[in-house]
Amino acid sequence: MGKLVLVGLGVVAAAVGAVQAARSVSTSEGGWSGLADGLREFAADVRSGAAEREEELRVALGVDTGTIDEATARDLLENPTAPRRGQHAG
């Protein structure tokens, strides 16, 4: 029952926030087009950051240098705490 109350409060808070955001956007100079431009810019920044981080991870894992094959790298990402060859438990 407690989780249901928290979910309900979250839904109400999200609805209130959405209404307030809509009011502030509709009264601002840029209006909805300004919000859309801002969202596009934000999405471009997120994509750029994700690509940069992926490159950092590929270098750190040695995928591009042949130090580690792609399947092993994927296993490291999916199961980071699993024991590996050459590691000792404990």
Secondary structure by P-SEA (a helix, b strand, c coil): caaaaaaaaaaaaaaaaaaaaaaaaaaccccaaaaaaaaaaaaaaaaaaaaaaaaaaaaaaccccccccaaaaaaaaacccccccccccc
